[in-house]
Amino acid sequence: MTLHPGAWWLWGLLLAVAASRTTNPLLLGLVIAVAGLVAVACRTEAPWADAYGVFLKLGLLIIALRVVFHVLLGGITGETVLFTLPEIPLPSWAKGIRLGGPVSAEGLLFALYQGLQLATLLGCIGAVNALANPKRALRSMPAALYEVSVAVVVALTTAPQLVASAKAVRKARRLRGDGARGWRALRTLLVPVLEDALDRSLALAAAMDSRGYGRTASVPAGTRRLTSALVLAGLIGLCVGIYGLLDGQASPYVTFGLLLAGAGLAIAGLRLGAKRVPRTRYRPDPWRWQESVVAGSGAIAAAATVFVSASGGSGLVMSVVPIEVPTLPLIPALGVLVALAPIAVRTR
């Protein structure tokens, strides 16, 4: 039996929190390597098991686009000018924006670090998509969220279905003797892949709706309003707390206070809303000690990075003016390595 999908999502999101607190290319590369090793070692034979490679390629594209945008539109400037592009004059209302001009090594490094950070975040999410079963994740949804289950089905299954559809379409084209590659192959694959993935997601949502998924019992209007208010307030608190956690500028006490308050309100609302669903679950997914180890390893990676960042430790945020040679910070690196724990406790 594979691990609970909630454990994988907690592991991936917490690993992404660790990546969001640093622009050190060595530490970001370590996060990508850890996510990739876990995705490869714990993968199954499911159609979405190749999602990590797709997200990794998307991350490389984002890095390239970020560097190209910096070269064309400018940004951080420095003394080490590598080359100069012809500059197009812009009107006065576009002050602060330029097209062309000098391109410095400092600016290129800054763009590269930012692109690498975003690519690392995508890599963490890609690893989760390759490991977590989206259908099992839907079975574990709180009862208070059943009313939005159809939208959640489409949202959670689109990315895995894209990977499965791409593999099926490529295999069908090879069987027909079509060995096209490059841009021509991409143009001919794009529409059928998107159409097939969306059709599969909508078919799953329709099947769930036809089986009564999301139907609720009658409850007093006051209970419904209280449930909605608690869930909404909890989600707002969680969103603000997560933003502060990822941003790194807010006080950690305020950030974690909002996270705890939001989580408490959301849990209270979800438990109250569960009374609206007069059904039991058939063979619910158990949460065992393996799931706790997986989620805990991600929490250790995030906590180590957040702790060093909050205490003003060096090595997390790279300086580009002047250019700084990156070094691997010890405590965050050890915390990220702990995130390899799923390999030791994986089950089949």
Secondary structure, DSSP 8 states (H G I E B T S, - for coil): ----HHHHHHHHHHHHHHHHT---HHHHHHHHHHHHHHHHHS--SSGGGGHHHHHHHHHHHHHHHHHHHHHHH--S--S-EEEEEEEE---GGGTT--EEEEEEHHHHHHHHHHHHHHHHHHHHHHHHHHHS-HHHHHHTS-GGGGGGHHHHHHHHHHHHHHHHHHHHHHHHHHHTT----HHHHHHHHHHHHHHHHHHHHHHHHHHHHHTTTT------HHHHHHHHHHHHHHHHHHHHHHHHHHH--S-HHHHHHHHHHHHHHHHHHHHHHGGG-----SS-----HHHHHHHHHHHHHHHHHHHHHHTT-SSSS--BTTB------HHHHHHHHHTTHHHHH---
